[in-house]
Amino acid sequence: MKLDLTLPATETATGAVAQPVAPLSAKGADLIARTLVEIGVDTVFCYPGGANLEMLDALSRVAITLVRTEHEQGSVFGAQGYARATGKLGVCLATSGPGATNLVTGIADAASDSVPVLAITGNVATHWLGKNAFQEVDIVAITKPVTKLARQVREPRDIPAAVREAAACALAGRPGPVLLDFPKDIQQARPDQPTDKRFTAPVPAGMSDETAQRIAALLAKSERPVIYAGGGVVASGTGARLVALAEALDCPVALTMMGLGAMPDDHRLLLGPLGMHGAYVANVAVNEADLVLALGVRFDDRVIGDPSSFARHAKIVHVDVDAAEIGKNKPVTLGVHADLRDAFAGLLTHAKRRDVPDWHAYLRERRETHPLRAPQPVAVGEAGGLTGVDVITALAALLPPEAVVTTGVGQHQMWAMQHLRLRQPRTFLSSAGFGTMGFGLPAAIGAKVALPDAPVVDIDGDGSLNMSVNELSTCRRYGLGVKVLVINNQWLGMVRQWQDMIYARNRVASSLVDPNVPEGADDGRPYPDFVTIAAGYGVAGARVTRPEELPAALARMLEDPSEPYLLDVLVAREDDVYPMIPAGKTYRDVVFGPGQAAGPIAAGAF
């Protein structure tokens, strides 16, 4: 299937071969457009405004598809979805002032999850900078803390080199966002001698053979080894090598949410996701191991909880492309600054199988004793008995391995992390580090533009979808067959769960029910009515309220891959996400359900 994202009739360049620098008569905006084509950019997510019209005009005349979203935040999340699904550079374009600042949340999100995004903004003419001109803002200063590079280009001749440098920076080492700001007169200027440097991205020193042998020796002595792998494996494209290493060592593997898909979900050595809402067995393995081989991870707070108690009896080997992450949150025995592509080569050369049958048996028993929760019965009358886990489990059974799933942020995100069956990298796109509500739908749009033949489903919550539901218009405009599955419990569900657990059920500002309907009453009309909203944007949809309706409704949603579709599923209003390790606690404090816990577990229980 080929998406019909119609390009201008005047397109000329293909982007496959670098073109000569634009002729001397070219405007700065033309240099921007042509350089983007030369570096292989084929799609720009955008929203127009006075300070970027020169660039939009130029982009319309080259071989670049312009996807106009309904909000600048939709543009940056669209660029993220494109980048996360492909590993290529995602590009977004906004105007000055509020257009530029509307990108900031998505830029910070990309920084947190190491996503290569080039954000381009227009600005007022240089002679108005610093004078509080209409829609002027110092977007470079605002975004410097959340970008790898943020620069305002003041010389038209520097444009080609600036674009190449920014793109190389975004993709080099640990990927991340960059920003280029172009004042309007710089876009309009015609430089006499534009420069066009090529940039070679620096790479970290490779893992030495001596270091690889040292790690192999530590593994050979371990009685309780575990591999803790994350988004760095996905970003480096080394999922197959992760599987090969785990098999060569016969070593169990726990994945972060960013690492999901790096190892097939049904692999015998995969323990599942770890962290606050991760699989109990994965948290046990990492915390009771005597050796943790950490590959491309951040040791973030939602994984390690209390740093002093995390893996307290283990030797920790941390391999990462970003030297700043090594030892930042957790002291390690051996830190290795290396690209995982190089590191895996050395590890596989020296890997030796270590038979630890008691360790495997112990972890199997932990998994069987406390599996990730199966669908639980709920009270009669609670949306016909459906739970979020029911819905996601049913969807997982229907999706092919190549399907791409995005999520919003909240309970539905955690249920998706726990219960989807992911078999390929880059098929689970979620705002992990920044936790940005509204991410799911625009990210799905970006993924669908990048991969038009792949099924793309946004699993969203009613609260999260409310923040970006206007992007259904983008789906309709471009004929993007994005499927939106709403897990609708009429709450900001994760907020409500925390309020119940920590604030004595003081549910301040977390209910999403119609304020004109008395508490406990049911007038039969969900609020808001997403099916009607979708229809207003020209997108088909349906609602499910009972379990027996679900299979046919999911099949209908997935039926036509080219049709945008919204399925609103009403689930139990007060179903919670379990297991859960309370913030700042350890795996020994895990809660499995209302009034339940693991019971006292001594450190080193193995």
MARKOL-31454 format. One line per 5 residues: number of its first residue (from 1); for each residue z negated, x, y of C-alpha. Coordinates in nm, 3 decimals. Layout:
<rs>
NUM = Z/X/Y  ...;
</rs>
This chain:
<rs>
1 = 0.000/0.000/0.000  0.090/0.128/0.347  -0.093/0.003/0.653  0.132/-0.122/0.930  -0.032/0.059/1.221;
6 = 0.281/0.053/1.431  0.357/0.375/1.614  0.557/0.401/1.935  0.934/0.425/1.893  0.932/0.747/2.097;
11 = 0.731/0.952/1.846  0.884/1.290/1.767  0.641/1.543/1.621  0.519/1.527/1.262  0.213/1.750/1.279;
16 = 0.322/1.925/0.957  0.448/2.235/1.142  0.303/2.375/1.463  0.527/2.302/1.759  0.589/2.535/2.055;
21 = 0.364/2.502/2.358  0.482/2.220/2.583  0.740/2.310/2.850  0.620/2.409/3.194  0.682/2.061/3.331;
26 = 0.434/1.901/3.090  0.120/1.742/3.224  -0.222/1.843/3.099  -0.244/1.512/2.912  0.078/1.600/2.729;
31 = -0.072/1.935/2.628  -0.375/1.755/2.486  -0.158/1.517/2.284  0.080/1.781/2.154  -0.195/2.022/2.060;
36 = -0.372/1.748/1.863  -0.050/1.690/1.670  -0.011/2.062/1.606  -0.358/2.091/1.452  -0.285/1.799/1.218;
41 = -0.453/1.505/1.390  -0.275/1.182/1.299  -0.522/0.916/1.418  -0.729/0.867/1.733  -0.986/0.587/1.766;
46 = -1.001/0.485/2.129  -1.096/0.251/2.407  -0.901/0.261/2.735  -1.034/0.306/3.087  -0.928/0.445/3.421;
51 = -1.014/0.808/3.347  -0.834/0.834/3.012  -0.509/0.643/3.079  -0.315/0.967/3.129  -0.419/1.080/2.781;
56 = -0.346/0.742/2.624  0.000/0.744/2.781  0.067/1.090/2.638  -0.074/1.004/2.295  0.154/0.699/2.275;
61 = 0.455/0.933/2.280  0.360/1.160/1.988  0.307/1.103/1.617  -0.051/0.986/1.647  -0.176/0.641/1.551;
66 = -0.401/0.486/1.814  -0.667/0.249/1.682  -0.833/0.058/1.963  -1.179/-0.061/1.871  -1.383/-0.325/2.053;
71 = -1.647/-0.082/2.179  -1.661/0.295/2.228  -1.939/0.316/1.969  -1.692/0.157/1.728  -1.447/0.436/1.814;
76 = -1.688/0.718/1.734  -1.806/0.549/1.414  -1.443/0.485/1.321  -1.377/0.857/1.367  -1.684/0.927/1.152;
81 = -1.564/0.697/0.874  -1.227/0.871/0.880  -1.392/1.215/0.865  -1.652/1.125/0.602  -1.392/0.969/0.372;
86 = -1.150/1.263/0.394  -1.332/1.575/0.510  -1.078/1.604/0.793  -1.145/1.604/1.166  -1.213/1.258/1.311;
91 = -1.109/1.207/1.673  -1.219/0.949/1.930  -1.129/0.899/2.294  -1.322/0.727/2.573  -1.311/0.701/2.948;
96 = -1.571/0.833/3.192  -1.916/0.702/3.276  -2.023/0.416/3.048  -1.730/0.479/2.817  -1.849/0.834/2.760;
101 = -2.217/0.745/2.726  -2.131/0.472/2.474  -2.018/0.755/2.243  -2.352/0.938/2.252  -2.525/0.751/1.968;
106 = -2.233/0.811/1.734  -2.212/1.177/1.836  -2.583/1.225/1.763  -2.536/1.046/1.432  -2.253/1.285/1.341;
111 = -2.472/1.582/1.430  -2.751/1.459/1.204  -2.518/1.407/0.906  -2.290/1.709/0.969  -1.969/1.512/1.030;
116 = -1.672/1.686/1.201  -1.584/1.468/1.501  -1.395/1.561/1.818  -1.496/1.331/2.104  -1.260/1.344/2.402;
121 = -1.359/1.191/2.734  -1.190/1.151/3.069  -1.379/1.209/3.390  -1.333/1.170/3.763  -1.118/1.423/3.946;
126 = -1.278/1.765/3.995  -1.322/1.720/4.372  -1.543/1.414/4.302  -1.762/1.578/4.039  -2.128/1.592/4.140;
131 = -2.084/1.331/4.415  -2.190/1.019/4.226  -1.834/0.890/4.221  -1.748/0.564/4.047  -1.812/0.602/3.672;
136 = -1.898/0.970/3.703  -2.144/1.117/3.454  -2.216/1.471/3.334  -2.134/1.393/2.972  -2.133/1.764/2.883;
141 = -2.498/1.800/2.981  -2.588/1.477/2.804  -2.426/1.576/2.473  -2.502/1.948/2.455  -2.821/1.891/2.250;
146 = -2.628/1.691/1.986  -2.300/1.885/1.961  -2.187/2.218/1.827  -1.980/2.261/2.143  -1.956/2.055/2.463;
151 = -1.719/2.167/2.735  -1.549/2.038/3.045  -1.202/2.184/3.089  -1.146/2.276/3.455  -0.822/2.477/3.422;
156 = -0.506/2.297/3.299  -0.370/2.615/3.141  -0.677/2.634/2.914  -0.610/2.296/2.749  -0.431/2.405/2.427;
161 = -0.684/2.679/2.356  -0.977/2.448/2.433  -0.854/2.182/2.191  -0.795/2.437/1.914  -1.133/2.598/1.967;
166 = -1.315/2.265/1.960  -1.142/2.154/1.639  -1.213/2.485/1.467  -1.577/2.468/1.575  -1.620/2.112/1.442;
171 = -1.492/2.211/1.097  -1.643/2.558/1.065  -1.953/2.636/0.861  -2.180/2.335/0.876  -1.945/2.068/1.018;
176 = -2.048/1.866/1.321  -1.940/1.696/1.642  -1.784/1.860/1.948  -1.692/1.715/2.287  -1.419/1.796/2.540;
181 = -1.427/1.640/2.886  -1.109/1.635/3.097  -1.125/1.543/3.468  -0.838/1.319/3.571  -0.663/1.575/3.794;
186 = -0.667/1.824/3.506  -0.491/1.566/3.289  -0.229/1.515/3.563  -0.172/1.881/3.653  0.134/2.074/3.536;
191 = 0.021/2.430/3.452  0.271/2.713/3.491  0.159/2.924/3.195  -0.060/2.735/2.947  -0.244/2.961/2.703;
196 = -0.247/2.879/2.334  -0.488/3.092/2.135  -0.544/3.050/1.762  -0.902/3.047/1.637  -1.030/3.177/1.305;
201 = -1.353/3.005/1.216  -1.637/3.244/1.130  -1.776/3.212/0.781  -2.122/3.310/0.662  -2.163/3.619/0.454;
206 = -2.094/3.549/0.089  -2.362/3.550/-0.176  -2.390/3.900/-0.316  -2.370/3.959/-0.689  -2.723/4.101/-0.673;
211 = -2.853/3.775/-0.522  -2.669/3.567/-0.781  -2.829/3.775/-1.058  -3.171/3.736/-0.898  -3.135/3.356/-0.893;
216 = -3.012/3.360/-1.253  -3.321/3.562/-1.353  -3.551/3.308/-1.186  -3.374/3.026/-1.369  -3.399/3.209/-1.699;
221 = -3.778/3.225/-1.669  -3.823/2.864/-1.559  -3.980/2.605/-1.787  -3.924/2.316/-1.543  -3.607/2.379/-1.341;
226 = -3.435/2.121/-1.120  -3.136/2.127/-0.888  -3.190/1.948/-0.556  -2.844/1.893/-0.404  -2.727/1.724/-0.086;
231 = -2.454/1.661/0.165  -2.352/2.025/0.175  -2.207/1.986/-0.174  -1.993/1.693/-0.060  -1.891/1.862/0.266;
236 = -1.784/2.179/0.084  -1.594/1.992/-0.188  -1.796/2.157/-0.464  -1.906/1.852/-0.664  -1.719/1.965/-0.975;
241 = -1.888/2.305/-0.955  -2.227/2.138/-0.922  -2.159/1.952/-1.246  -2.040/2.273/-1.413  -2.353/2.462/-1.306;
246 = -2.590/2.185/-1.418  -2.418/2.175/-1.758  -2.416/2.554/-1.794  -2.791/2.563/-1.724  -2.870/2.228/-1.891;
251 = -3.062/2.157/-1.571  -3.151/1.812/-1.429  -3.016/1.721/-1.085  -3.165/1.511/-0.804  -2.940/1.409/-0.512;
256 = -3.013/1.321/-0.152  -2.849/1.010/-0.006  -2.591/1.235/0.163  -2.519/1.394/-0.174  -2.449/1.071/-0.364;
261 = -2.119/1.085/-0.548  -2.128/1.464/-0.583  -2.217/1.408/-0.949  -2.102/1.103/-1.149  -2.374/0.841/-1.165;
266 = -2.356/0.819/-1.545  -2.397/1.193/-1.608  -2.679/1.266/-1.853  -2.835/1.530/-1.625  -2.839/1.319/-1.309;
271 = -3.184/1.184/-1.222  -3.063/0.981/-0.924  -3.154/0.986/-0.556  -3.485/1.125/-0.440  -3.698/1.058/-0.136;
276 = -3.892/0.770/0.014  -3.697/0.501/-0.173  -3.549/0.724/-0.441  -3.580/0.714/-0.817  -3.932/0.792/-0.935;
281 = -3.806/1.038/-1.196  -3.614/1.235/-0.932  -3.925/1.268/-0.716  -4.137/1.367/-1.018  -3.884/1.632/-1.122;
286 = -3.868/1.803/-0.783  -4.243/1.787/-0.724  -4.349/1.900/-1.073  -4.078/2.164/-1.115  -4.161/2.532/-1.134;
291 = -3.821/2.622/-0.985  -3.620/2.418/-0.733  -3.263/2.529/-0.668  -3.183/2.359/-0.335  -2.811/2.343/-0.253;
296 = -2.683/2.217/0.081  -2.995/2.020/0.180  -3.219/1.994/0.488  -3.563/1.930/0.332  -3.584/1.634/0.571;
301 = -3.900/1.429/0.613  -3.770/1.126/0.420  -3.731/1.351/0.114  -4.028/1.586/0.128  -4.291/1.358/0.286;
306 = -4.594/1.585/0.325  -4.444/1.938/0.347  -4.759/2.108/0.221  -4.759/1.901/-0.098  -4.385/1.897/-0.168;
311 = -4.291/2.109/-0.474  -4.618/2.292/-0.420  -4.612/2.481/-0.752  -4.242/2.569/-0.748  -4.045/2.873/-0.654;
316 = -3.777/2.743/-0.415  -3.430/2.894/-0.379  -3.242/2.745/-0.083  -2.868/2.805/-0.040  -2.714/2.668/0.280;
321 = -2.425/2.735/0.516  -2.661/2.685/0.813  -2.912/2.968/0.834  -3.128/2.765/1.074  -3.213/2.519/0.797;
326 = -3.356/2.780/0.562  -3.734/2.775/0.582  -3.732/2.532/0.877  -3.924/2.246/0.712  -4.046/2.412/0.394;
331 = -4.114/2.779/0.318  -3.890/2.910/0.042  -3.909/3.190/-0.211  -3.550/3.298/-0.156  -3.319/3.184/0.123;
336 = -2.947/3.246/0.093  -2.714/3.196/0.390  -2.381/3.130/0.220  -2.096/2.885/0.188  -2.151/2.685/-0.131;
341 = -1.792/2.751/-0.241  -1.877/3.118/-0.259  -2.231/3.065/-0.388  -2.123/2.852/-0.684  -1.883/3.125/-0.796;
346 = -2.168/3.373/-0.827  -2.409/3.125/-0.980  -2.158/3.019/-1.245  -2.079/3.381/-1.330  -2.441/3.453/-1.418;
351 = -2.568/3.113/-1.529  -2.735/3.112/-1.869  -2.847/2.806/-2.057  -3.223/2.766/-2.070  -3.342/2.529/-2.341;
356 = -3.637/2.328/-2.209  -3.652/2.025/-2.441  -4.010/1.932/-2.345  -3.912/1.911/-1.978  -3.615/1.687/-2.053;
361 = -3.828/1.468/-2.280  -4.095/1.437/-2.012  -3.840/1.331/-1.749  -3.683/1.079/-1.987  -4.026/0.925/-2.038;
366 = -4.083/0.910/-1.661  -3.748/0.738/-1.616  -3.817/0.484/-1.891  -4.167/0.411/-1.763  -4.056/0.353/-1.404;
371 = -3.680/0.290/-1.381  -3.520/0.194/-1.054  -3.615/-0.168/-1.024  -3.408/-0.421/-1.213  -3.338/-0.753/-1.036;
376 = -3.666/-0.938/-0.998  -3.721/-1.315/-1.007  -3.814/-1.470/-0.674  -3.977/-1.793/-0.577  -3.788/-2.115/-0.640;
381 = -3.613/-2.225/-0.323  -3.568/-1.871/-0.192  -3.191/-1.889/-0.129  -3.137/-2.013/-0.484  -3.308/-1.708/-0.633;
386 = -3.065/-1.434/-0.527  -3.196/-1.089/-0.434  -3.022/-0.805/-0.259  -3.035/-0.605/-0.581  -2.862/-0.891/-0.765;
391 = -2.577/-0.886/-0.516  -2.524/-0.510/-0.509  -2.549/-0.481/-0.888  -2.283/-0.750/-0.927  -2.058/-0.577/-0.674;
396 = -2.101/-0.238/-0.842  -1.972/-0.382/-1.168  -1.646/-0.484/-0.998  -1.564/-0.176/-0.790  -1.324/0.091/-0.921;
401 = -1.433/0.457/-0.898  -1.216/0.523/-0.591  -1.369/0.239/-0.388  -1.534/0.350/-0.063  -1.857/0.181/0.038;
406 = -2.012/0.199/0.384  -2.346/0.053/0.483  -2.543/-0.052/0.783  -2.904/0.060/0.803  -3.204/-0.116/0.652;
411 = -3.311/-0.265/0.321  -2.953/-0.330/0.209  -2.879/0.041/0.264  -3.161/0.145/0.032  -3.063/-0.111/-0.234;
416 = -2.706/0.020/-0.216  -2.827/0.378/-0.253  -3.030/0.280/-0.558  -2.793/0.046/-0.741  -2.431/0.138/-0.670;
421 = -2.260/0.333/-0.944  -2.094/0.619/-0.758  -1.862/0.842/-0.954  -1.672/1.033/-0.684  -1.762/1.227/-0.368;
426 = -1.693/1.073/-0.027  -1.724/0.717/-0.158  -2.067/0.637/-0.007  -2.066/0.657/0.372  -2.399/0.583/0.534;
431 = -2.594/0.683/0.841  -2.857/0.888/0.661  -3.024/1.123/0.907  -3.000/0.915/1.225  -3.031/0.570/1.066;
436 = -2.799/0.393/1.311  -2.774/0.017/1.278  -2.419/-0.109/1.337  -2.265/0.190/1.159  -2.121/0.008/0.857;
441 = -1.827/-0.198/0.986  -1.666/0.053/1.225  -1.714/0.332/0.968  -1.539/0.113/0.711  -1.251/0.069/0.956;
446 = -1.218/0.446/0.986  -1.225/0.490/0.609  -0.962/0.219/0.558  -0.731/0.374/0.816  -0.768/0.710/0.639;
451 = -0.735/0.568/0.284  -0.524/0.251/0.306  -0.483/0.223/-0.072  -0.854/0.244/-0.153  -1.080/-0.063/-0.162;
456 = -1.327/-0.034/0.127  -1.643/-0.247/0.138  -1.906/-0.255/0.411  -2.242/-0.358/0.262  -2.429/-0.477/0.567;
461 = -2.746/-0.653/0.672  -2.749/-0.947/0.908  -2.943/-0.747/1.167  -2.724/-0.438/1.140  -2.397/-0.633/1.140;
466 = -2.503/-0.813/1.458  -2.465/-0.482/1.640  -2.097/-0.434/1.557  -1.960/-0.768/1.432  -1.708/-0.760/1.716;
471 = -1.516/-0.494/1.522  -1.388/-0.772/1.295  -1.134/-0.810/1.575  -1.013/-0.455/1.505  -0.971/-0.541/1.137;
476 = -0.763/-0.843/1.229  -0.555/-0.662/1.492  -0.440/-0.388/1.256  -0.442/-0.583/0.929  -0.715/-0.365/0.781;
481 = -0.839/-0.503/0.451  -1.204/-0.414/0.507  -1.446/-0.630/0.307  -1.781/-0.710/0.468  -2.059/-0.810/0.230;
486 = -2.359/-0.940/0.424  -2.700/-0.923/0.254  -2.850/-1.197/0.470  -3.226/-1.243/0.464  -3.268/-1.352/0.828;
491 = -3.495/-1.058/0.905  -3.477/-0.707/1.032  -3.584/-0.653/0.674  -3.708/-0.294/0.673  -3.896/-0.352/0.998;
496 = -4.058/-0.662/0.850  -4.151/-0.471/0.533  -4.325/-0.198/0.734  -4.500/-0.457/0.949  -4.632/-0.624/0.635;
501 = -4.749/-0.297/0.479  -4.888/-0.121/0.787  -4.952/-0.380/1.059  -5.126/-0.658/0.863  -4.812/-0.877/0.857;
506 = -4.789/-0.888/1.236  -4.414/-0.953/1.237  -4.337/-0.881/1.599  -3.970/-0.930/1.701  -3.833/-0.891/1.346;
511 = -3.733/-1.248/1.259  -3.366/-1.343/1.296  -3.396/-1.718/1.231  -3.279/-1.974/1.484  -3.559/-1.985/1.744;
516 = -3.507/-2.361/1.782  -3.584/-2.429/1.414  -3.956/-2.461/1.329  -4.098/-2.191/1.101  -4.038/-2.281/0.737;
521 = -3.782/-2.550/0.818  -3.428/-2.527/0.682  -3.151/-2.713/0.858  -2.890/-2.569/0.623  -2.724/-2.357/0.892;
526 = -2.773/-1.977/0.883  -2.830/-1.814/1.217  -2.609/-1.659/1.329  -2.323/-1.818/1.134  -2.124/-1.511/1.032;
531 = -1.853/-1.712/0.856  -1.781/-1.903/1.177  -1.795/-1.582/1.380  -1.545/-1.419/1.143  -1.316/-1.721/1.174;
536 = -1.330/-1.679/1.550  -1.182/-1.333/1.504  -0.921/-1.464/1.263  -1.096/-1.321/0.954  -1.144/-1.533/0.642;
541 = -1.491/-1.570/0.496  -1.727/-1.765/0.274  -2.097/-1.812/0.210  -2.296/-1.785/-0.112  -2.637/-1.948/-0.154;
546 = -2.684/-1.964/-0.534  -2.649/-1.710/-0.819  -2.384/-1.909/-1.004  -2.155/-1.888/-0.699  -2.169/-1.510/-0.672;
551 = -1.921/-1.381/-0.936  -1.631/-1.595/-0.818  -1.710/-1.525/-0.454  -1.710/-1.147/-0.506  -1.382/-1.170/-0.700;
556 = -1.230/-1.371/-0.415  -1.349/-1.116/-0.159  -1.184/-0.829/-0.347  -0.871/-1.023/-0.443  -0.631/-0.914/-0.167;
561 = -0.677/-0.548/-0.066  -0.484/-0.601/0.257  -0.693/-0.895/0.382  -1.007/-0.847/0.593  -1.277/-1.072/0.450;
566 = -1.645/-1.149/0.509  -1.881/-1.277/0.240  -2.220/-1.392/0.369  -2.474/-1.397/0.086  -2.809/-1.562/0.153;
571 = -3.081/-1.379/-0.038  -3.457/-1.412/-0.072  -3.607/-1.374/0.272  -3.904/-1.156/0.181  -3.782/-0.931/-0.096;
576 = -3.886/-0.569/-0.041  -3.741/-0.229/-0.132  -3.922/-0.046/-0.410  -4.017/0.214/-0.513  -4.151/0.339/-0.182;
581 = -4.341/0.653/-0.089  -4.525/0.576/0.238  -4.431/0.801/0.529  -4.606/1.138/0.518  -4.739/1.079/0.165;
586 = -4.650/1.239/-0.166  -4.480/1.116/-0.483  -4.828/1.055/-0.625  -4.872/0.778/-0.366  -4.560/0.588/-0.470;
591 = -4.570/0.207/-0.457  -4.363/0.022/-0.718  -4.411/-0.330/-0.587  -4.656/-0.559/-0.411  -5.002/-0.449/-0.517;
596 = -4.862/-0.187/-0.755  -4.875/0.192/-0.760  -4.813/0.475/-1.002  -5.181/0.532/-1.052  -5.350/0.871/-1.025;
601 = -5.107/1.150/-1.110  -5.242/1.500/-1.100  -5.022/1.770/-0.951  -4.846/1.950/-1.231  -4.897/1.661/-1.471;
606 = -4.633/1.805/-1.700;
</rs>
